[in-house]
Amino acid sequence: MTIVPLALPQYHYDIVIEPDCLPHLGGALRERGLGKKSPKVLLVSHPFLLHHYGSKLVDSLTGAGFVVSTLSLPPGERFKTANSVQKIYDAAQAHHLERSSLMIALGGGVIGDMTGFAAATWLRGIDFVQVPTSLLSMVDASIGGKTGINHPKGKNLIGAFHQPRLVWIDPLVLQTLPGREFRAAMAEVIKYGVIWDAELFKLLEGTRRLDQLRYIAPETLQEILTRCAQAKATIVMEDEKEKGRRALLNFGHTIGHGIETASRYKINHGEAVAIGMVLASQIAQRMGLWTEDCHDRLLNLVHKAQLPTAIPPSVPMDAICQALGSDKKIEGGKLRFILPTQIGQATIVDDISPDLVKEILTIGYTKN
Amino acid sequence: MTIVPLALPQYHYDIVIEPDCLPHLGGALRERGLGKKSPKVLLVSHPFLLHHYGSKLVDSLTGAGFVVSTLSLPPGERFKTANSVQKIYDAAQAHHLERSSLMIALGGGVIGDMTGFAAATWLRGIDFVQVPTSLLSMVDASIGGKTGINHPKGKNLIGAFHQPRLVWIDPLVLQTLPGREFRAAMAEVIKYGVIWDAELFKLLEGTRRLDQLRYIAPETLQEILTRCAQAKATIVMEDEKEKGRRALLNFGHTIGHGIETASRYKINHGEAVAIGMVLASQIAQRMGLWTEDCHDRLLNLVHKAQLPTAIPPSVPMDAICQALGSDKKIEGGKLRFILPTQIGQATIVDDISPDLVKEILTIGYTKN
């Protein structure tokens, strides 16, 4: 078992990583005094996950004395909407959730973000717990308290900072994760290697394949999950509300979000971030911040994860530019990029010229 | 001019009360460094208020270098919905509001709560300013950072704590406030007198009539507004997130909210609170916490404000009880009441028996 603590002035919580920990969640909540005043829990998930893991989790919770009701939402980014959050509110109301009740998100980033946002805004904020089931959510979305939903015109435009009270990671659930989603999440894993943790980068370089779970030894997976959680937790502790260094986590995300939105979410988050990292890496190279060798090493990892490195021709460039314009990473009309400087380090650059971005986007359609 | 400071660990802001201060808002924002990084402002209001005060405010803002767009929403509690907030999001998106942009609420509690909630959740939180135009909002809703909207099944079930950066109160705008709303707000003014400020209570006792603005001298009004703001600010500073003493502000609100919901908002907030205070006062008397003399003095003020003291027969008792059951003031199934102990003091009682409440509700239909 690995426990990564995340300490903020107002909150302190653990990120627990342990194979087969799902059946122990109920006890862990009790140990931590969660839901002490009210035993009511709303478990939010989607049909597939509830089928596979629902009873395990519900048994554990009821065994620990909680009264659980379950809400099943349709899976997928296109359901990360105000409408889905409304369904969580309705369930919270029907279940008479109180200020000291708990919401639990069993799912990937979409379920986690929505449930977190509902918890942030139900009765002006109640506790919630993240049980991430996707690799992407385990290494990124479930940690750090960013919650939210999409606006029809842009991703994550609506949201709140609301920290979970516990992040409960069971690597075994990755066995049911579709291959495409596993690969996509590798983009974020690679990201931590580039911007923060050179050791992680080398660990990934030393792993033969990154495109499927079965090629990665359990102890390597545990180390990858731990290093990612540590990186994320450290950055969040430095800068909870993204006023400074937390923006480093957006490496690959400026253009990535643009591509994701412009593709109408046909290209998933991780794939878009992979392309975004490659293009940001090219911008860094152009600006003399980052060597060709580093760029090639990054490209090599992206290839090993079987992730795209070029923008598919089906995504029109003007749609990407338009999405960039309404992206919240713009301050005073300028484009903000996170650019790598060496393996394990990156910097925030606030005044990248739109012309350079367009040039890189144009090249971005050709295979690297 | 009165300035009441409100200092919290993370935020510090002023509540400014000054006749004819509307045309000076732009300069005040600049002085306080608000909107420094982005000149974009979204002004949210409703048609009537924009007609009377919109150009004054917009002129002041544009004169100070802000780029203002205006959103007009329909007035009234029944529009305090997710749908209205969606319209604010749409306007924020269309106007390309950035993290450092500003929202301004020109209106009563409904506009203020919704705009505050939109600001709390747009890009995970941007700054906002309250320009309250109703007496109710001046003395209560605009101060203290409670924001939110109604759920079809209950008031304010969805929301966030998000402090404004400035509260800008111009008592002159009360001249266009409908009489019914002025009277309703007096319920909250009386509330502060009961739970917090015996001097205020006496000031109200010394005022001949409390039912219309024209009977209240400008200097008395200024003192009422100041004392209410001070009471609210002090309580919020002690307990921002309502984990303890802030609950005192809910005097009259437990039953009040129930009546408001059960009447489908035909009885407005202040009227419902007035009835709620009278009934809570009766509960306090029953429990020997509060004297008959104090009860009569409270009743006298409520009468002077021409506010109801009994539940109208049109509001069925079972509907009130049902609304009480889904009210967020319930912890562990028990009913929480704020009960007065002497003029200027109150206490929080967590375990009022539902039987006593039903008994008081039954009596509550007869004229006091």
HADDOCK unambig.tbl for C-alpha pairs under 7 A between the chains (distance, minus, plus):
assign (segid A and resid 37 and name CA) (segid B and resid 332 and name CA) 6.63 0.50 0.50
assign (segid A and resid 38 and name CA) (segid B and resid 332 and name CA) 5.77 0.50 0.50
assign (segid A and resid 96 and name CA) (segid B and resid 326 and name CA) 6.19 0.50 0.50
assign (segid A and resid 98 and name CA) (segid B and resid 328 and name CA) 6.24 0.50 0.50
assign (segid A and resid 98 and name CA) (segid B and resid 330 and name CA) 6.98 0.50 0.50
assign (segid A and resid 98 and name CA) (segid B and resid 331 and name CA) 6.46 0.50 0.50
assign (segid A and resid 99 and name CA) (segid B and resid 328 and name CA) 7.00 0.50 0.50
assign (segid A and resid 121 and name CA) (segid B and resid 158 and name CA) 5.33 0.50 0.50
assign (segid A and resid 121 and name CA) (segid B and resid 159 and name CA) 4.72 0.50 0.50
assign (segid A and resid 121 and name CA) (segid B and resid 160 and name CA) 5.34 0.50 0.50
assign (segid A and resid 122 and name CA) (segid B and resid 157 and name CA) 6.03 0.50 0.50
assign (segid A and resid 122 and name CA) (segid B and resid 158 and name CA) 4.81 0.50 0.50
assign (segid A and resid 122 and name CA) (segid B and resid 159 and name CA) 6.25 0.50 0.50
assign (segid A and resid 123 and name CA) (segid B and resid 157 and name CA) 4.98 0.50 0.50
assign (segid A and resid 123 and name CA) (segid B and resid 158 and name CA) 5.59 0.50 0.50
assign (segid A and resid 123 and name CA) (segid B and resid 159 and name CA) 6.19 0.50 0.50
assign (segid A and resid 123 and name CA) (segid B and resid 328 and name CA) 6.65 0.50 0.50
assign (segid A and resid 124 and name CA) (segid B and resid 158 and name CA) 6.30 0.50 0.50
assign (segid A and resid 124 and name CA) (segid B and resid 159 and name CA) 4.51 0.50 0.50
assign (segid A and resid 124 and name CA) (segid B and resid 160 and name CA) 4.16 0.50 0.50
assign (segid A and resid 124 and name CA) (segid B and resid 161 and name CA) 6.20 0.50 0.50
assign (segid A and resid 125 and name CA) (segid B and resid 160 and name CA) 6.52 0.50 0.50
assign (segid A and resid 157 and name CA) (segid B and resid 122 and name CA) 6.04 0.50 0.50
assign (segid A and resid 157 and name CA) (segid B and resid 123 and name CA) 4.99 0.50 0.50
assign (segid A and resid 158 and name CA) (segid B and resid 121 and name CA) 5.33 0.50 0.50
assign (segid A and resid 158 and name CA) (segid B and resid 122 and name CA) 4.82 0.50 0.50
assign (segid A and resid 158 and name CA) (segid B and resid 123 and name CA) 5.59 0.50 0.50
assign (segid A and resid 158 and name CA) (segid B and resid 124 and name CA) 6.29 0.50 0.50
assign (segid A and resid 159 and name CA) (segid B and resid 121 and name CA) 4.73 0.50 0.50
assign (segid A and resid 159 and name CA) (segid B and resid 122 and name CA) 6.26 0.50 0.50
assign (segid A and resid 159 and name CA) (segid B and resid 123 and name CA) 6.21 0.50 0.50
assign (segid A and resid 159 and name CA) (segid B and resid 124 and name CA) 4.51 0.50 0.50
assign (segid A and resid 160 and name CA) (segid B and resid 121 and name CA) 5.35 0.50 0.50
assign (segid A and resid 160 and name CA) (segid B and resid 124 and name CA) 4.16 0.50 0.50
assign (segid A and resid 160 and name CA) (segid B and resid 125 and name CA) 6.52 0.50 0.50
assign (segid A and resid 161 and name CA) (segid B and resid 124 and name CA) 6.21 0.50 0.50
assign (segid A and resid 326 and name CA) (segid B and resid 96 and name CA) 6.24 0.50 0.50
assign (segid A and resid 328 and name CA) (segid B and resid 98 and name CA) 6.27 0.50 0.50
assign (segid A and resid 328 and name CA) (segid B and resid 123 and name CA) 6.67 0.50 0.50
assign (segid A and resid 330 and name CA) (segid B and resid 98 and name CA) 6.99 0.50 0.50
assign (segid A and resid 331 and name CA) (segid B and resid 98 and name CA) 6.45 0.50 0.50
assign (segid A and resid 332 and name CA) (segid B and resid 37 and name CA) 6.66 0.50 0.50
assign (segid A and resid 332 and name CA) (segid B and resid 38 and name CA) 5.83 0.50 0.50
